[in-house]
Amino acid sequence: MNGLEAVDNYCERLGPSFWAEPLNALSNVSFIVAGLLLLTQWRRGRGSPSGLFLVLNVLVIGIGSFLFHTFANRWSELADVLPITVFIHVYFLLALNRFLGLKWWLAAAATLALFAASPLIGRALTPLFGSSAFYLPALIAIFSVALAARRRNPVVSASLFAAGCVFALSLAFRAADLPLCDLHPQGTHARWHLLNGVLLYLLVALYLRITARPVAR
């Protein structure tokens, strides 16, 4: 693979220059703001190492996405996709263990199943949803954990359901970017970034609240 090969997947990009996608690039500030707020919450809650990993992952997602929407080539595409993939699967693993009480081995097996099934589901649904189809398994996972947690912890369930609704809306904006390009030349992908900053904040803030260490008295 040629790491410098150009990638042009979004409505806003009309040329090869660094700032050819200004809205898509600058909207990644949503992840940075979310990450900094979460870092403050993690410190105040004397959070766990796993919580810190999620917080830092949010910041890396913002940086990787900025790189992709400015350099727009194969290496920066990996910088965008890999941190997102890591977040989806690590969060799913932690959620199964912390929210649903599954043993680590069972949570790990379910996470591996999600990892294996996601590309298959994505390819099958690409004709309907384009490249956004590859994120549908993550959406299904959020709602599935929310449903499974309903009796065990209604607060966790409601929080995950709200996050899932935000994700569903952000996915709709991502999927609409190219189909609506003629009507909306700036595209809708920036809204995907802005809403996903909210999504990641909601998900990680929930995890930090659940895993916060009690303050010694």
C-alpha positions in Angstrom: 0.0 0.0 0.0 1.2 3.5 -0.9 0.9 5.5 2.3 0.9 8.8 0.3 -1.9 7.8 -2.1 -4.6 10.5 -2.0 -8.0 9.7 -0.5 -11.0 11.8 -1.5 -14.1 10.4 0.3 -16.0 13.5 1.4 -18.2 16.1 -0.2 -16.2 19.1 1.2 -12.9 18.1 -0.4 -12.5 19.7 -3.8 -8.7 19.5 -4.2 -5.5 18.1 -2.7 -4.5 21.0 -0.5 -4.1 20.7 3.3 -7.1 22.9 4.1 -9.4 21.5 1.4 -11.7 20.2 4.2 -11.8 23.1 6.7 -15.1 22.2 8.3 -14.2 18.5 8.5 -10.8 19.2 9.9 -11.7 21.9 12.5 -14.8 20.1 13.7 -12.4 17.6 15.3 -12.1 20.1 18.2 -15.2 18.3 19.5 -13.0 15.3 20.4 -10.3 17.5 22.0 -12.8 19.4 24.1 -14.5 16.1 25.1 -11.1 14.5 26.0 -10.0 17.5 28.1 -13.3 17.6 30.0 -13.1 13.8 30.6 -9.5 14.1 31.8 -10.6 16.6 34.4 -13.4 14.2 35.5 -10.9 11.3 35.6 -8.6 13.3 37.9 -11.4 14.4 40.3 -12.8 10.8 40.5 -9.4 9.2 41.1 -10.2 7.1 38.1 -8.9 3.7 37.0 -6.1 3.1 34.5 -8.7 1.8 32.1 -10.6 5.0 32.4 -7.5 7.0 31.6 -6.9 4.8 28.6 -10.4 5.7 27.2 -9.9 9.4 27.9 -6.5 9.4 26.0 -8.1 7.4 23.2 -10.7 10.1 22.7 -7.9 12.7 22.3 -6.0 10.4 19.9 -9.2 10.0 17.8 -9.4 13.8 17.5 -5.8 14.1 16.4 -6.1 11.1 14.0 -9.2 12.4 12.3 -7.7 15.9 12.0 -4.7 14.4 10.2 -6.9 12.4 7.8 -9.1 15.4 6.9 -6.0 17.5 6.2 -3.4 15.2 4.6 -6.1 12.9 3.2 -3.9 10.0 2.2 -3.6 6.3 3.2 -1.3 6.7 6.2 -3.5 9.4 7.7 -6.6 7.3 7.0 -5.0 4.6 9.2 -4.4 7.3 11.9 -8.1 8.0 11.7 -9.5 4.5 11.6 -7.2 2.6 14.1 -8.0 4.7 17.2 -11.7 4.5 16.5 -11.5 0.7 16.1 -9.5 0.4 19.4 -12.1 2.6 21.2 -15.1 0.6 20.0 -13.7 -2.7 21.0 -12.0 -1.7 24.3 -15.1 0.1 25.4 -17.3 -2.9 24.5 -15.0 -5.2 26.5 -15.1 -2.9 29.6 -18.8 -2.3 29.3 -19.6 -6.0 29.3 -17.4 -6.5 32.4 -18.3 -3.3 34.4 -21.9 -2.7 33.3 -23.2 -6.3 32.9 -20.9 -8.1 35.3 -19.6 -10.6 32.7 -16.4 -12.4 33.5 -13.3 -11.1 31.6 -13.0 -14.3 29.5 -16.6 -14.1 28.4 -16.4 -10.3 27.7 -13.2 -10.9 25.7 -14.9 -13.7 23.7 -17.9 -11.4 22.9 -15.5 -8.6 21.9 -13.6 -10.9 19.5 -17.0 -11.9 18.0 -17.8 -8.3 17.5 -14.4 -7.7 15.9 -14.9 -10.6 13.5 -18.5 -9.9 12.6 -18.2 -6.1 12.1 -16.4 -6.2 8.7 -18.8 -8.9 7.4 -21.9 -6.8 8.5 -20.3 -3.7 7.0 -19.6 -5.2 3.6 -23.1 -6.7 3.5 -24.8 -3.3 4.3 -22.5 -1.1 2.2 -24.9 -1.0 -0.8 -27.5 0.6 1.6 -25.4 2.8 3.8 -22.1 3.2 2.1 -18.9 3.2 4.2 -21.1 4.2 7.2 -22.3 0.6 7.3 -19.1 -0.4 9.0 -20.1 1.6 12.1 -23.5 -0.1 12.4 -22.2 -3.0 14.5 -21.0 -0.5 17.1 -24.4 1.1 17.2 -26.0 -2.3 17.6 -23.6 -3.0 20.4 -24.5 0.1 22.3 -28.2 -0.6 22.2 -27.6 -4.2 23.0 -25.7 -3.4 26.2 -28.3 -0.8 27.1 -31.0 -3.4 26.8 -29.1 -6.0 28.7 -28.4 -3.6 31.6 -32.0 -2.5 31.9 -32.7 -4.6 35.0 -29.3 -4.7 36.5 -28.7 -0.9 36.3 -31.4 1.3 34.8 -29.2 4.4 35.0 -26.5 2.8 33.0 -29.1 1.5 30.5 -30.7 4.9 30.1 -27.3 6.6 29.6 -26.3 4.1 27.0 -29.6 4.4 25.2 -29.2 8.2 25.1 -25.7 7.8 23.7 -27.0 5.3 21.1 -29.5 7.9 19.9 -26.7 10.5 19.5 -24.7 7.9 17.5 -27.7 7.1 15.3 -28.1 10.7 14.4 -24.4 11.2 13.8 -24.4 8.1 11.5 -27.3 9.6 9.6 -25.2 12.7 8.9 -22.2 10.7 7.9 -24.2 8.6 5.5 -25.8 11.7 4.0 -22.5 13.4 3.2 -22.1 12.3 -0.5 -25.7 11.7 -1.4 -26.6 15.3 -0.4 -23.5 16.9 -1.9 -25.2 18.7 -4.7 -27.7 20.2 -2.3 -25.2 20.9 0.5 -21.7 21.5 -1.0 -20.0 21.8 2.4 -21.2 18.3 3.2 -22.6 16.9 6.4 -19.5 15.0 7.7 -18.5 17.8 10.2 -21.8 17.1 12.0 -20.6 13.5 12.4 -17.5 14.8 14.2 -19.4 17.2 16.4 -22.0 14.7 17.5 -19.4 12.0 18.0 -17.5 14.3 20.4 -20.7 14.3 22.4 -21.1 10.6 22.0 -17.6 9.8 23.3 -18.1 12.2 26.2 -21.3 10.5 27.2 -19.8 7.0 26.9 -16.6 7.7 28.8 -18.2 10.0 31.4 -20.6 7.1 32.2 -17.7 4.7 32.6 -15.7 7.1 34.8 -18.7 7.6 37.1 -19.2 3.8 37.4 -15.5 3.1 38.1 -14.7 6.2 40.2 -12.9 5.4 43.5 -14.7 6.5 46.6 -13.2 9.5 48.4 -11.5 8.5 51.6 -13.0 10.2 54.7 
